[in-house]
Amino acid sequence: MPELPEVEVVRRGLESHLLGRRFAAVEVRHPRAVRGFDPATFSFLLDATRIRDIARRGKYLWMVLESEGDVPDRALFVHLGMSGQMLVNRENAPVAKHERIRATFVDGTVLSFVDQRTFGRWAVMDLVPDPHGTASADTASAGLPKVLKIPAAVAHIAMDPLEPGFDLEAAVARIKSKNSEIKRVLLDQTVIAGIGNIYADEALFAAGVRPRRRASSLSRPTIRRIVEQARAVMVRALAEGGTSFDSLYVNVNGNSGYFARSLQVYGRAGQLCRVCGTPIKRIQFAGRSSHYCPVCQK
């Protein structure tokens, strides 16, 4: 499933192509892509609306919508699921395989939502005040989206380490309070957003901590190091376009990211650690695989 860097790559691509554009028509080609909505009603809700902003928190993406003369209070919420792709084309582009939604804009730009496994979805929902607040000036200087309000579906999750208003010490305290394995805690989006299986494994390797250590048993400096490494590894992944293992992970132009070449432990079970030469181990818990080096991670 796409994690924070992959979703941010998509957000930036959408921003460069779609910001300020107005919807002309939306064709729902598979009802599961807008589950909870009647397809005709969903298309009507987007009719003639303009994309005022494109924002993200953690793995969640949304477009702030503005109709003629109204105050923006709704968003097009996008969950990419396991295989969702947002591909930008021109109106004469052929229909892609597994295309679930096709949105055409007034200028002829086409946005295709392609989702082979149909776990992703689009939804129009209300914007609510951000319970964490937003430092908009820092956001603009960092080149990240300005977020003053967020979709209701995102209000329950924590801020992510790439947000300018992210409170490192508050995140350390939340993690320290949990008596579960550190890997499981890092995946809890209500504790810290945006970290998934890939970047949790990579952050724990960089911090020298095994995934099954209890969060409550770790010192605050160790937890701080883990969170700082999580941010660092995601920034590096973002610079390389994210992590692509197959054709399901692409940006809005259909190009893959290259961070998979830089992974230290994730997906490398049995291969030699790039640091010490010890074979990487894989363990199963919390319903997923975790990878670590038994020497570098004490």
N, C-alpha and C positions, 0 to 999 in steps of 0.2 A: 504494500500500500504506500502511495506517495507520502513522504514526510515533509517537514517544514521547508527544507531547501528546494525540493521538487515543486511544491505548491507556490513558493515565492518566485521561482523561475516562471511558472505559468502566469502568476499575477503581473509580473513585470512585462511579460510579453503582451498580455491583454491590455495593459495600460498604454503601451506604445502604439497599439493598433486600434483600440476601441474607445478610449477616453473621449467623451464629448459626443459620441455618435448616438444617433436616434434609431430605435427599432422601427422597421417597416413591416415585417411579418415574421411570425414564429410558427414553425411547423413541428408539432410533436409527432415523432415517427414511432415511438414506443411508449405506452402509457406508464410503464414502471419508472421512466425517467422523470416523471412529474407526479409520482404517487402521492396521494392526498389531494390532488387537484383533478378536476375534469379537464382534459386536454384543451378543449375549446375555451374554457374559462381562463386557463393558464395563459394561453396566447393573447386573450383580450387584455389581461392584466399588464402585459408588456407592450401593448400596442401604443406606438408613438412616444414611449418614454425614452428619456435620454440618460446615458450613463454619466453620472456626475463624478463618481469616484470608484476606485477599485482597491479593495482592502483585504487584509488577511490577519488572522490570529491563529498561531499554531498551524494546524493542517486545514483550517477552514478558510474559505475564500468567498467574497461577496462583492457585488456591484451595487453601489448606491444609485437608486433610480429617481429621476425627476421628471414629472409631467409638466405640461405648459402651466406656468404661473403658480405651481404648488411648492410647498416646503418639503424637501426630501424627508420622508419618514418610512420608506420601504426600501427593501433591497432584494436583489436576485441572489439568493444563497446557492452556492455550488459545493456539493460534496463529490469529490472525484471517485470515492469508493476505492476499489482495488485496481481498476483498469480505465478510469475515465480520462479522456483527453479533450482539451479545448483547442481546436484547430481553426486558424483564421485563413480564409480563402477569398476568392472573388465569386460573384454570383453565378458564373458559368462553370464553376468547378464541379466535377462529377461527384455524385453522392458517395461518401466513403462507406466502406463495409462497416457494419455495426453502428452506423450513425443513428442516434436516438432522438436528437433535436437539431433542427436547422434554423438558425436565426439570421435573417437578412436585414441589413441596415439601409437607411435611406440612400447612402452613397454607393450601395452595391456590395459593400463588404459582407462576407458571410462568416458566421461563427458556427462551426459544427461541434456538437457534443457527441463524441464517439466513445462507446462503452461496451466492450466485448462481453463482460460478465454481468452487466446491468445492476451493479450494486450502487452506482453513483446516482445522483439526482440533482435536479434544479427545483427550487421552491421560491415563491415570492412571499416575503414575511416582513413583519413590522420591525423597525429599528427601535431599540430601547437605549436608555442612557448606559454608558459603559460603567459597570460597577467598580472598575479599577482606575477610572480616570484616564486621561490621555495628555501627554506632553507634546502638543502639536508643533511647537517651535523646534524642538529637538528632532521630531519626526521628519520635518521638512529638510533639515540639514543633513540627516542621515540617508536621505533618498528613499525612505520607507513611507507607506501610505499614511495619510492623516486619518485618525480614527477618533471621532467624537461620540458617535453612537454605533452600536453593533446589533446584528440580528439577534432576535430573542433566543434562537437556538444556540448561540455562542456565549450567552451571558454567564453560564455556569462554569466555564473553563478559566484556568489561570492565564496570566500573561506569559508570553514566550520569551526566551533569552535574547531574541533579536529586536524586541520592541524597546524603544528609547526609555519608556517609563518602567521597564522591568526592575523590580526591587530584589537584588541579589540576596541581601540578608534575610528578607522575608521568605524567599524561596528556600534558603538554607534551613530556616527555622521550621517550615512546613515539612521538609524532608526529614529532618532530625526527629520530628514528633511521630514518625511512622515506625511501627514495629515489624514491618514487612521487608522482604528482600529489596536491596537498593535498585535492582533492575526493574522489579515490579513497580516500585514507587516512581521511577523516572518515566514509566509508561502511563502513569495516572495523569490525565490531562487536567484534572482539577487541582493538582499539586504544582505542576509545571507543564506548560503546553508546548506542543511541537515536536517533542522527542519520541521517536518510534523505535522499533527493534534495531534498525541499522545503527542509528546514531547513539543509542544507549550503549550498545556493545563497543562502539568506537570510543565514546567518551570514557567509559570505565577502563578500557585499555590504556588510554592516554593518562588517566589519573592513577593507574596502578592498583585498581580495586576489583575484586572478583564480584560477579553479578549476584551471588547468593548471600553476600554479607548483609546483615540486618542494618537498615538505615539508621535505626536508633543507636546502634553500637558504634557508628562512625563519628569521628570528631568533626566539629564544625569546620575547621580548616580543610579536612579531607572532602567533606560535602561541597564546600565552596570550590575546591579544585575540580571536582566532578562537573559541577554546573559550568564553570569557566571553560573546561575542556569541551563540554557539549556545545557551548556557543562557538568556540574556536573551530571545531570540526565541521559544524554546520556552515559557518562562514566560508571555510575552504571548499566545501561541497557546492555551495552556491556559486562560487567563482568558477567552478568547472561545469556548471549547468545541472547540478544534481547527480543522483546515482541512477543509472539506467542498466538494468540487467537484461531487458528484452525490449521488444518493440512497443510495449504498453506504456513505457515511461518516456515521454517526449514533451518538448516545449510546444508553443503555439504554431511554430513553423514545421513541426514534425521531426525535429532534430533531437538526438539523444544526448544525455549528459555523460561526463567521463569520469566522475569521481569513483566509480567502481574500481578503477585501476589503482586508486590510492588507499583502498580499505586495508586496515591492518589485521583485523580479526574476523569481521562479519563475513560469513560465507566461505571461510578458508579452513574449515575443519580438516585436520590431517596435514595441512601444508605447514611449512616451517615459518615460525615467527620472523618477521623482517628485522627484529632487533636482536634477539638472542639465539635464534635458530631452533628453538624447541617447537615440536608439533603443536598446532593450535587445537584446543579441545572444544567439543560441542556438548552441551548439556540441554536437557529438555525440562522446562518447568514453566508454570503460568501459561500453558497452552502454546508455547512457542520455543524455538531454539535460541540458545545463547552461546556465544563464542568468546573464548578468552585464552590467554597465554598463562599456563600454570607457573611460569617463572617471573614474567614481568608484572603479573597481577598477584600480589601476595595474599 
